[in-house]
Amino acid sequence: MNEHEQIGQPRRRIEGARKVTGQAKYAAEYNVPDLLYGYIVNSTITRGRITAIDEAAARSVAGVVEIFHHERRSKLPGFDVIYSDMDAPPGSPFRPLYDANIRFNGQPIALVVAETFEAARYAASLLNIHYEEESFDVDLLTNLARARKPSKGLATLIKPLPPGPRGDFETAYAQADARFEGHFHHGSQHHNPLELFATTTVYEGDGKLTIYDKTQGTTNSQLYVSNLFGLSFRDVRVIAPFVGGGFGSGLRPQYQLVLCVMAALQLRRNVRVVMDRAQMFTFGHRPETIQHTRFGATADGKLTAINHVALAETSRFEDYNEVVVNHANMLYPADNVALDYKLVPLDRFTPLDMRAPGGSTGMLAIETTMDQLADQLGIDPLEFRLRNYAERDVSADKPYSSKELRECYRQGAERFGWSERKPTAEVNRRGNRLVGHGMSSGIWDVIALPGKASAEFTADGKLIVSSAVTDNGQGTYTVMTQIAADELGLPLEAVSFQYGDSRHPLSPIQGGSYTTAVIGSAIKAACRALRSKLFKLAQIMDGFPLGDALPEDVRFVDGAIVLKKDPFIRVSLTDVIAFNHGKSVTASKSNIPNIFRLKQYTRAAHAASFVEVEVDEQLGIINVTRAVTAVAAGAIMNPHTARSQILGGMVWGISMALHEETLLDVNLGKYINTDLGEYHLPVHADIHDLDVIFVEEHDDVINELGAKGIGEIGVISMAPAIVNAVYNATGKLVQVFPIKVGDLL
């Protein structure tokens, strides 16, 4: 048998049947006895103070147990570090119910707890809050002069700030044969996963808690709760085996977790708190961002000057930053480069990582700018990118650990039929619709973090692997099972992956496209340690069935240890356990990346998207009729689940370019389309022919698996390809996103 019977195979999700039949339980669905229900009350002002809270009417509702607010709660700590978490940016994290101050519209200010959800919700509507309102400012566009550099902290190690200038940009730009200057803007966007944020806290007594939480990091929520409420780390257990989408919204513990735990501890009862859809718009989001680009090139199509500046919103209490402007010079070498990234503090909640944070934002401006230069020069957009192809990352003066973007261009263009594209000046019609073709590059940094896993082989021939990691729906459960199965030479059904529980070995939050590489490598290491233990036991079994074989002389296959030179000589793994007096054999290992080696390379996944749009000439309605995305992301563990990830990213790109925006009323200081009727997302009628190509790419630097991660790379190149296709169809360049009908009329 092949050494890798599972890795690289298109396996269906193991837990899929449980999800589609309703057997999978989410945070608000666990059957807990003697349960109380909490309903959150949010501020209706944007900035100011609470002067009084009249509880009388709310307390008169039958079934109301308690009302929590800043004057009626358990003691909370005052140090910022206590409120920090694995994804916290520099600054002072938000503290729910800490004091009377209102810092943003929708801030949670009270929790009504009752015997039923209906009673809690009704009583919450009767709570009478008196405010002293202060002036506020939430408008990014009128505050650009206040932009400043982000504060440095641990977060900037993973999200590096722009490198310093190189060469003389202004002179090179002035002397360039072709120049383009762009001004781009997109508003805030909210994650809106299908599952609402919810927490069910089971009070076990003596300060012990079992918490079912909607989170992308069980260990993160566990640490946060333990620190905040002064509990023993071991007395707090967080469980999240099924997560109904996250897209980054669950990377930080959200405020329903704090309020639910606070109520459970104070009342010594089991409590459940669920946000409604409007409340899902009251915390982190993709930040509104303004971008300014100036690119210059020679007459023969070589970039000589790159200037990319971004200004983004943040809260007044934290400095949230993204990697927005760093990528142009990574993809396209130029001798003269000036990059800048600044933040504008506003009276809004702190932004939060949202799928492909910074990358999808920055590439929208970069790739649109590239197409405009190509158009000026009369060069095909794909050819223009090839003339500026970077074999090495000149921005950091490092080689790439691997890079197959050129092959992404070739395969994607061939599959799409890019050679049939007409120049923008030539009108291309299909009935009453204008047809346009556009393309874009994509890049996403590969992040390396430590992680831990354990492995156990049992008497009944089962392999159990464990990690606290969550599965937000992208197929982690299945892929980890595949990795473990190959290491022990077992079929998938003989492997059980235990996950989504803080009692299991430590895992980082699940985001940044690093989960498979980090936890998969840890599982591989734990299984190898388990193999070593099993082999040592087999060596001393009665009769020495393996003779004087060394570890390199055997294979683990078909549930047995087999001599490579003579496959008929083998020892069943269950016989090894029987020799061990029926006791399971266990091993635990951490994956510690070799940072010194990794720092010698630029590590990134790459993609290229090719898109066709039809634009109704009279109505301005845009339809993405077909698209191809070619991806180079190292070894693909499971092409079936990986394809689903890229397809989801392509849909997300359609949404970013054409649909998605949270509208802010700057006079009221609040978002006004806080439901899924008015927050526009693509539906089935918007999605047509989408195709995915995985380009073969080998990388022995990034990790043992050679996997780069695919959660973000499918998003990044799609939106700019759509914008470029719309320009090709209409000759109109839109620089405010999403593109609206009125932009093309």
C-alpha positions in Angstrom: 0.0 0.0 0.0 1.0 3.6 -0.5 2.5 5.3 2.5 -0.1 8.0 2.1 -3.4 6.4 1.7 -5.3 9.3 3.2 -3.4 12.6 2.8 -4.1 14.1 -0.6 -7.3 12.1 -1.1 -10.7 13.8 -1.6 -12.5 12.5 1.5 -15.9 13.7 2.5 -16.3 15.4 5.9 -16.6 12.7 8.6 -19.0 14.8 10.7 -21.1 15.9 7.6 -24.0 13.6 8.3 -24.3 14.8 11.9 -24.6 18.4 10.7 -27.1 17.8 7.9 -29.3 15.6 10.1 -29.3 18.1 13.0 -27.3 15.8 15.4 -24.5 18.3 15.8 -25.0 20.5 18.8 -23.9 24.1 18.9 -23.3 26.4 21.9 -27.0 27.3 22.4 -28.4 23.8 21.8 -27.1 21.7 24.7 -29.7 20.3 27.0 -28.8 21.7 30.4 -31.2 21.2 33.4 -32.3 24.1 35.6 -31.3 26.6 33.0 -31.7 30.4 33.2 -31.7 32.7 30.2 -30.0 36.0 29.8 -30.8 38.8 27.4 -28.3 41.6 26.7 -29.3 45.3 26.8 -27.2 47.5 24.5 -26.5 51.2 24.6 -28.6 53.4 22.4 -26.1 56.3 22.5 -22.6 56.4 21.0 -20.6 58.2 23.7 -21.4 59.4 27.2 -22.3 58.1 30.6 -25.1 56.1 32.2 -26.6 58.4 34.9 -29.3 56.0 36.2 -30.9 52.6 35.5 -34.6 52.2 36.5 -35.1 48.5 37.0 -38.7 48.6 38.5 -40.7 47.7 35.4 -38.2 45.0 34.3 -38.2 43.4 37.8 -42.0 43.3 37.8 -42.0 40.8 35.0 -42.8 37.3 36.2 -39.7 35.0 36.1 -37.0 37.7 36.2 -34.2 36.5 38.5 -31.6 39.2 38.4 -30.4 42.2 36.4 -26.7 42.8 36.0 -25.1 46.1 35.2 -22.1 48.2 36.2 -23.6 48.9 39.6 -24.9 45.4 40.2 -22.3 42.8 39.4 -19.5 40.9 40.9 -16.1 42.5 41.3 -14.1 42.8 38.2 -10.3 43.3 37.9 -8.9 46.6 36.7 -5.7 45.7 34.9 -5.7 45.6 31.1 -3.6 42.4 30.9 -6.4 40.5 32.7 -8.7 41.3 29.8 -6.2 40.4 27.1 -6.5 37.4 24.9 -4.6 35.5 22.1 -5.7 37.9 19.4 -5.8 41.2 21.4 -4.2 44.2 19.7 -2.2 46.8 21.6 -4.2 49.0 23.9 -6.8 48.6 26.7 -9.3 45.8 25.9 -13.0 46.5 26.3 -14.4 45.5 29.7 -18.1 44.6 29.7 -20.2 46.2 32.5 -17.1 47.7 34.0 -18.3 51.3 34.5 -20.9 53.9 33.5 -18.9 55.1 30.5 -20.3 54.5 27.0 -17.5 54.1 24.4 -19.5 53.0 21.3 -23.0 52.5 20.0 -24.4 49.2 20.9 -22.1 48.7 23.9 -23.5 46.0 26.3 -24.7 47.8 29.4 -26.9 45.2 31.2 -28.0 41.6 31.3 -31.5 40.6 32.3 -31.7 37.0 33.6 -35.0 35.1 33.8 -36.5 31.6 34.0 -37.4 31.8 30.3 -35.9 33.5 27.3 -39.1 35.3 26.5 -39.3 36.8 30.0 -35.7 37.9 29.8 -36.2 39.6 26.4 -39.4 41.3 27.4 -38.0 42.5 30.7 -34.9 43.8 28.9 -37.2 46.0 26.8 -38.6 47.6 29.9 -35.3 48.6 31.4 -35.1 52.4 31.5 -31.6 53.7 31.0 -30.8 57.4 31.6 -27.8 58.8 29.8 -25.6 61.9 29.8 -24.7 62.1 26.1 -21.4 63.5 24.9 -20.3 64.5 21.4 -18.8 61.7 19.3 -17.0 61.2 16.1 -17.3 58.0 14.0 -16.5 59.5 10.6 -13.3 58.2 9.0 -13.4 60.4 6.0 -13.4 63.7 7.9 -10.7 62.6 10.4 -7.9 61.5 8.1 -5.7 64.3 9.3 -5.7 62.7 12.7 -4.2 59.4 11.4 -1.2 58.1 13.3 1.2 55.2 13.3 -0.1 52.0 15.0 1.2 51.1 18.4 3.6 48.2 18.4 2.9 45.0 20.4 2.8 41.3 20.2 0.2 41.5 17.5 2.6 43.3 15.1 4.9 40.3 15.2 2.3 38.3 13.3 1.0 41.4 11.4 4.2 43.3 10.6 4.1 47.0 9.9 5.3 48.2 6.5 9.1 48.2 5.8 10.9 51.5 5.4 11.2 53.3 2.1 13.6 52.2 -0.6 15.2 54.4 -3.4 13.7 57.7 -4.3 10.0 57.2 -5.0 9.0 60.8 -5.9 11.7 61.2 -8.5 11.1 57.8 -10.1 7.3 58.4 -10.2 7.8 61.8 -11.8 10.1 60.3 -14.5 7.9 57.2 -15.2 6.5 56.7 -18.7 3.2 55.5 -17.4 1.7 56.6 -14.1 -1.6 55.8 -12.2 -2.9 57.3 -9.1 -5.8 55.7 -7.3 -8.1 56.5 -4.3 -9.9 53.5 -3.0 -12.5 53.2 -0.2 -14.5 50.4 1.3 -16.8 50.6 4.3 -16.9 48.4 7.4 -18.1 44.8 6.9 -19.4 42.4 9.5 -18.7 38.7 9.6 -22.3 37.4 10.1 -21.7 33.7 10.5 -24.9 31.7 10.5 -24.6 30.7 14.1 -25.3 33.5 16.5 -22.8 34.2 19.3 -23.9 32.1 22.3 -22.6 30.8 25.6 -24.1 28.1 27.8 -22.4 28.0 31.2 -22.9 25.0 33.5 -22.2 25.8 37.1 -20.6 22.7 38.6 -20.1 24.1 42.1 -17.0 25.3 44.0 -16.1 27.7 41.2 -16.0 24.9 38.5 -17.5 25.7 35.2 -18.3 23.8 32.0 -18.8 26.3 29.2 -20.3 25.7 25.7 -19.1 28.7 23.7 -19.3 29.9 20.1 -15.5 30.4 19.7 -12.6 29.8 17.4 -10.4 29.0 20.3 -11.4 26.9 23.3 -8.1 27.5 25.1 -8.4 31.3 24.4 -11.8 31.4 26.0 -10.6 29.2 28.9 -7.7 31.5 29.7 -9.8 34.6 29.3 -12.5 33.4 31.8 -10.0 32.1 34.3 -8.1 35.4 34.4 -11.1 37.6 34.4 -12.9 35.8 37.3 -9.9 34.6 39.2 -10.6 30.9 38.7 -8.2 28.0 38.5 -7.3 27.3 34.9 -8.2 23.6 35.5 -11.6 24.5 36.9 -12.8 26.1 33.6 -13.6 23.8 30.7 -14.7 25.3 27.3 -16.3 23.1 24.7 -16.9 23.9 21.1 -16.9 20.9 18.8 -19.2 22.5 16.2 -18.9 26.1 15.2 -21.5 27.5 12.8 -19.0 29.7 10.9 -16.6 32.3 12.4 -14.6 34.0 9.6 -12.5 35.6 12.4 -15.4 36.8 14.5 -14.7 34.1 17.1 -11.0 34.7 17.4 -11.5 37.0 20.4 -13.9 36.1 23.3 -17.1 38.1 22.7 -19.0 39.9 25.4 -21.8 37.3 25.8 -19.2 35.0 27.3 -18.3 37.4 30.0 -21.9 38.2 30.9 -23.0 34.6 30.9 -20.2 33.4 33.1 -20.7 36.4 35.4 -24.3 35.5 35.9 -23.6 31.8 36.4 -21.0 32.5 39.1 -23.1 35.1 40.9 -26.3 33.1 40.8 -24.7 29.7 41.1 -27.0 28.5 38.4 -26.7 27.3 34.8 -27.1 30.2 32.4 -27.5 30.7 28.6 -26.9 34.0 26.8 -27.5 34.3 23.0 -27.0 37.4 20.9 -29.6 38.3 18.4 -28.7 39.2 14.8 -28.6 43.0 15.4 -26.2 42.4 18.3 -23.9 40.6 16.0 -23.2 44.1 14.5 -22.0 45.5 17.9 -18.5 44.2 18.1 -15.5 43.6 15.8 -15.7 43.9 12.0 -13.5 44.5 8.9 -12.3 48.1 9.3 -13.4 50.9 6.9 -10.2 51.7 5.0 -9.0 54.4 2.6 -6.2 53.6 0.2 -4.1 55.8 -2.0 -1.8 54.2 -4.7 0.7 55.7 -7.1 2.5 53.2 -9.4 4.9 54.2 -12.2 6.3 52.0 -15.0 8.6 52.2 -18.1 7.2 52.1 -21.6 8.1 48.5 -21.9 6.1 47.6 -18.8 8.6 47.4 -15.9 7.5 48.9 -12.6 9.9 51.5 -11.3 7.9 53.2 -8.5 5.4 51.9 -5.9 3.6 54.0 -3.4 0.8 52.5 -1.3 -0.8 54.3 1.7 -3.7 53.0 3.8 -5.7 54.7 6.6 -8.0 52.6 8.6 -10.4 53.0 11.5 -9.7 51.7 15.0 -11.4 52.3 18.4 -10.2 54.9 20.9 -9.1 52.1 23.3 -7.2 49.6 21.1 -4.9 49.8 18.0 -6.1 47.2 15.6 -3.8 46.9 12.6 -3.7 44.9 9.4 -1.1 44.0 6.8 -2.6 46.1 3.9 0.3 47.8 2.0 3.1 45.3 2.3 2.2 43.0 -0.6 2.7 45.1 -3.8 6.5 45.0 -3.6 6.5 41.3 -2.5 4.7 40.5 -5.8 6.2 43.1 -8.1 9.8 44.2 -7.6 10.5 47.9 -8.0 13.6 49.9 -7.0 11.7 52.8 -5.5 9.1 52.1 -2.9 7.3 54.1 -0.3 4.6 52.4 1.9 2.6 53.8 4.8 -0.2 52.5 7.1 -1.9 54.6 9.7 -4.9 54.4 12.1 -7.6 56.8 12.9 -9.1 56.4 16.4 -12.9 56.8 16.4 -15.9 56.2 18.7 -16.4 52.7 17.3 -15.7 49.2 18.6 -12.3 47.8 17.9 -12.1 46.1 14.4 -11.4 42.4 14.3 -9.8 40.0 11.8 -12.2 39.2 9.1 -11.4 36.5 6.5 -8.1 37.5 4.8 -7.7 40.6 7.0 -5.6 43.2 5.2 -4.8 41.0 2.3 -8.3 41.2 0.6 -8.3 45.0 1.4 -4.8 45.8 0.1 -4.9 43.6 -3.0 -8.1 45.2 -4.1 -6.2 48.5 -4.6 -2.9 46.9 -5.8 -4.4 44.8 -8.5 -6.8 47.4 -9.7 -3.8 49.8 -10.0 -1.9 47.1 -11.9 -4.6 46.8 -14.5 -4.9 50.6 -15.0 -1.1 50.8 -15.7 -1.4 47.8 -18.1 -4.3 49.5 -19.9 -2.3 52.8 -20.3 0.7 50.9 -21.7 -1.5 48.8 -24.1 -0.1 45.6 -22.5 -2.3 42.6 -21.6 -2.9 42.5 -17.8 -1.5 39.0 -17.4 1.5 39.8 -19.6 2.1 43.0 -17.5 2.2 40.9 -14.3 4.6 38.4 -15.9 7.0 41.1 -16.9 7.1 42.2 -13.3 7.2 38.7 -11.8 9.2 38.4 -8.6 11.4 35.2 -8.3 12.6 36.6 -5.0 11.0 38.8 -2.3 12.9 42.0 -2.9 11.0 43.8 -0.1 12.7 41.6 2.5 15.6 40.5 0.4 14.8 36.8 0.9 14.0 33.9 -1.3 10.5 32.4 -1.3 10.3 29.0 0.4 8.3 28.0 -2.7 6.4 30.0 -5.3 4.3 28.6 -8.1 2.3 31.8 -9.0 3.6 31.7 -12.6 2.0 28.2 -12.9 -1.2 29.6 -11.4 -1.2 32.2 -14.1 -0.6 29.6 -16.8 -3.1 27.0 -15.7 -5.8 29.5 -14.7 -5.5 31.4 -18.0 -5.7 28.3 -20.0 -8.7 26.9 -18.2 -10.5 30.3 -18.4 -9.7 31.0 -22.0 -7.9 34.3 -21.2 -6.4 34.5 -24.7 -9.9 35.4 -26.0 -10.1 38.5 -23.8 -10.7 41.7 -25.8 -8.9 45.0 -24.9 -11.1 47.5 -22.9 -11.4 49.8 -25.9 -13.2 47.0 -27.9 -16.8 46.7 -26.9 -17.8 43.1 -26.2 -21.6 42.4 -26.1 -23.8 39.5 -25.4 -27.3 40.6 -26.2 -28.0 43.7 -24.2 -25.1 43.0 -21.8 -21.5 44.2 -21.9 -19.0 41.4 -21.3 -15.7 41.9 -19.5 -12.8 39.7 -18.5 -10.5 40.5 -15.5 -7.8 38.8 -13.5 -5.8 39.4 -10.4 -3.0 37.9 -8.3 -3.3 36.9 -4.7 -0.8 36.4 -1.9 -1.2 35.4 1.8 1.6 35.0 4.3 2.2 31.6 5.9 2.2 31.8 9.7 4.1 29.4 11.9 3.0 28.9 15.5 3.5 26.2 18.1 0.8 23.7 18.9 0.3 20.4 20.8 -1.4 17.1 20.3 -1.7 13.7 21.9 -2.1 10.2 20.5 -3.3 7.0 22.0 -3.6 3.5 20.6 -6.2 1.4 22.4 -6.7 -2.3 23.0 -9.6 -2.4 20.5 -7.3 -1.2 17.7 -8.4 2.4 17.7 -6.2 5.5 17.4 -7.4 8.5 19.4 -5.7 11.8 18.6 -6.6 15.0 20.6 -6.2 18.7 20.4 -8.1 21.7 21.8 -8.5 23.1 18.3 -11.9 24.0 16.9 -13.4 23.2 13.5 -15.2 26.2 12.2 -16.6 24.2 9.3 -13.6 24.0 6.9 -12.9 20.3 7.4 -10.4 20.3 10.3 -11.9 17.2 11.8 -11.5 15.2 8.6 -8.0 16.4 7.7 -6.6 15.8 11.1 -8.0 12.3 11.0 -6.4 11.7 7.6 -3.0 12.8 8.9 -3.2 10.6 11.9 -4.4 7.6 9.9 -1.5 7.7 7.5 1.1 7.9 10.4 -0.2 4.6 11.9 -1.2 3.0 8.7 -4.9 2.8 9.7 -8.2 3.3 7.8 -10.1 6.5 8.7 -12.8 4.5 10.6 -10.1 3.3 13.0 -9.2 6.9 14.0 -11.0 9.2 16.3 -10.1 12.9 16.6 -11.1 14.5 19.8 -11.1 18.3 19.5 -13.0 21.5 20.4 -12.4 21.0 24.1 -10.0 23.0 26.3 -9.1 19.8 28.3 -7.3 18.5 25.2 -3.7 19.7 24.4 -3.1 23.4 23.9 -4.0 24.9 20.5 -3.8 28.4 19.2 -6.9 30.1 18.0 -8.1 28.9 14.6 -7.4 31.6 12.1 -4.8 32.9 9.7 -4.9 29.7 7.5 -2.4 28.1 9.9 -4.5 25.4 11.6 -3.7 22.5 9.4 0.1 23.3 9.4 0.2 23.9 13.1 -2.0 21.2 14.6 -1.5 18.8 11.7 2.2 18.9 12.4 1.6 18.4 16.1 -0.5 15.4 15.4 2.1 14.0 13.0 4.7 14.4 15.7 2.6 12.8 18.4 1.8 9.9 16.1 5.5 9.4 15.3 6.3 9.4 19.0 3.5 6.8 19.5 5.0 4.7 16.6 8.3 4.7 18.3 6.8 3.4 21.5 4.8 0.7 19.7 7.9 -0.3 17.8 10.0 -0.6 20.9 7.4 -2.9 22.5 7.2 -5.0 19.3 11.0 -5.4 19.4 10.9 -7.2 22.7 7.8 -9.4 22.1 8.1 -13.1 22.6 10.0 -14.7 19.7 11.4 -11.3 18.5 9.1 -11.3 15.4 10.8 -8.3 14.0 14.3 -9.6 14.6 17.0 -6.9 14.8 15.1 -4.5 12.6 15.6 -0.8 13.2 12.8 1.9 12.9 13.8 2.8 9.4 13.4 -0.9 8.4 9.7 -1.0 9.0 6.4 0.5 7.9 3.2 1.0 9.7 0.5 -0.2 7.3 -2.8 -2.1 7.5 -2.8 -1.9 11.3 0.5 -3.6 11.6 4.3 -3.0 11.8 5.7 -4.5 8.6 9.2 -5.3 7.5 10.0 -3.3 4.3 12.2 -6.1 2.9 9.7 -8.9 3.7 6.1 -7.7 4.0 5.0 -11.1 5.2 6.9 -10.4 8.5 4.6 -8.2 10.4 3.2 -7.6 13.9 -0.3 -6.5 14.5 -0.7 -3.3 16.5 -3.4 -5.0 18.6 -0.9 -7.8 19.4 1.5 -5.2 20.6 -1.2 -3.8 23.0 -1.9 -7.4 24.1 1.8 -7.8 24.9 1.5 -4.6 26.9 -1.0 -6.3 29.2 -3.9 -4.7 27.3 -2.8 -1.2 28.3 -3.2 1.6 25.8 0.0 3.3 24.5 0.0 7.0 24.6 2.3 9.9 23.4 2.1 13.6 23.4 4.2 16.1 21.4 4.4 19.8 20.6 5.1 21.2 17.2 7.7 23.9 17.7 8.6 25.7 14.4 12.2 26.3 13.6 11.9 30.1 13.6 15.6 30.6 12.8 15.3 28.6 9.6 11.8 30.0 8.7 13.0 33.6 9.0 15.5 33.0 6.2 12.5 32.8 3.7 9.4 34.6 2.7 6.6 32.1 3.1 3.4 32.7 1.2 0.5 31.0 -0.6 -0.3 32.4 -4.0 -3.3 32.5 -6.3 -4.6 33.9 -9.6 -8.3 34.5 -10.4 -9.8 35.0 -13.8 -13.4 36.4 -14.0 -16.0 37.0 -16.6 -18.8 39.5 -15.9 -21.9 40.6 -17.7 -23.1 44.2 -17.1 -26.6 45.2 -18.2 -26.0 48.3 -20.3 -29.2 50.0 -19.3 -29.6 48.9 -15.7 -26.0 48.7 -14.5 -26.6 45.3 -12.9 -23.4 43.1 -12.7 -23.4 39.4 -13.0 -20.3 37.2 -12.4 -21.0 34.6 -15.0 -17.9 32.4 -14.5 -14.6 32.5 -12.7 -11.5 30.3 -12.2 -9.1 30.5 -9.3 -5.8 28.7 -9.5 -4.1 28.2 -6.1 -0.5 27.3 -5.1 -0.6 26.5 -1.4 1.9 23.7 -0.9 0.6 20.2 -0.2 -3.2 19.9 -0.3 -4.3 17.5 2.4 -7.8 16.9 1.1 -8.8 18.3 -2.3 -12.5 17.9 -1.6 -12.7 20.1 1.5 -9.9 22.4 0.1 -12.0 23.0 -3.0 -15.0 23.9 -0.8 -12.8 26.4 1.1 -11.7 28.1 -2.2 -15.2 28.2 -3.5 -16.3 29.8 -0.3 -13.5 32.4 -0.7 -14.6 33.1 -4.3 -18.2 33.7 -3.2 -16.8 36.0 -0.4 -14.9 37.9 -3.1 -18.1 38.4 -5.1 -19.7 39.7 -2.0 -16.9 42.1 -1.2 -16.8 43.5 -4.8 -20.6 43.7 -5.4 -22.7 43.3 -2.3 -21.3 43.6 1.2 -21.1 46.8 3.3 -22.2 47.9 6.8 -23.7 51.4 6.4 -22.8 53.9 9.1 -24.9 56.9 10.0 -22.2 59.3 11.1 -24.8 61.6 12.7 -26.3 58.8 14.9 -22.9 57.1 15.3 -24.5 53.7 14.6 -24.7 51.0 11.9 -28.1 51.1 10.3 -28.4 47.8 8.2 -28.1 45.4 11.1 -30.0 42.5 9.7 -29.6 40.0 6.8 -32.4 41.7 4.9 -30.4 44.9 4.5 -26.8 43.7 4.9 -26.5 42.4 1.4 -24.8 39.0 0.8 -24.7 37.0 -2.4 -27.4 34.3 -2.8 -27.7 31.3 -5.0 -28.9 33.4 -8.0 -25.6 35.5 -7.8 -23.4 32.4 -8.1 -22.7 30.7 -11.4 -19.8 28.8 -12.8 -16.9 28.7 -10.4 -13.9 26.5 -10.9 -10.8 25.7 -8.7 -7.4 24.5 -9.7 -4.7 23.4 -7.2 -1.3 23.9 -8.7 1.3 21.3 -7.6 3.8 22.9 -5.2 6.4 21.3 -3.0 7.8 23.1 0.1 10.1 21.4 2.5 10.7 24.6 4.5 7.4 25.6 6.0 6.6 22.4 8.0 6.8 18.7 7.7 3.4 18.5 5.9 4.4 21.0 3.3 1.0 22.6 3.8 0.5 26.4 3.6 -3.1 26.8 4.4 -6.0 27.8 2.2 -8.6 29.6 4.4 -7.7 33.1 3.1 -6.0 32.7 -0.3 -9.2 32.0 -2.2 -10.7 35.3 -1.1 -7.9 37.7 -1.9 -7.7 37.6 -5.7 -11.4 37.4 -6.5 -12.7 40.9 -5.7 -10.0 42.8 -7.7 -10.5 40.4 -10.7 -14.2 41.4 -10.7 -13.4 45.1 -10.5 -11.0 44.7 -13.4 -13.5 42.7 -15.4 -16.2 45.5 -14.9 -13.6 48.0 -16.2 -12.9 45.8 -19.2 -16.6 45.6 -19.9 -17.6 49.3 -19.4 -14.4 51.4 -19.4 -15.5 52.7 -16.0 -13.1 52.4 -13.0 -15.0 52.2 -9.7 -12.9 52.9 -6.6 -15.6 52.8 -3.9 -16.7 49.4 -2.9 -19.0 47.5 -3.2 -19.8 48.6 -6.7 -23.3 49.9 -6.9 -25.7 50.1 -9.8 -25.4 53.9 -9.9 -21.7 53.7 -10.4 -22.2 52.3 -13.9 -25.1 54.3 -15.1 
